[in-house]
Amino acid sequence: MKKKRIPQFKSEDQERAFWAKHDSTDYVDWSVARKVVLENLRPSLKTISLRLPASLLAELKLLANKRDVPYQSLLKNFLAERVQAELRVPGSRSRS
């Protein structure tokens, strides 16, 4: 089956919207795909504002100091670990 041509996109947002509505198998022959390692790829970061009780922030900074890491890095690790744990738990539901 002949694959459709992938359109040109003017922005990442336009491309993201396109792929959210289209199946890539109509455009890409995945049977000939091969794995690659992108060693220097860094994840996209988004700055947020987070209000924490002063005592919690102080404790976080204390733990980070003991581990000799910046407290923001420690917080990101804690959050990532917890999110992965929650995603692995069968039947867990988020509270909205």
Buried (B, 14 or more C-beta within 10 A) or exposed (E): EEEEEBEEEEEEEEBEEEEEEEEEEEBEEEEEEEEEEEEEEEEEEEEEEEEEEEEEBEEBBEBBEEEEBEBEEBBEEEEEEEEEEEEEEEEEEEEE
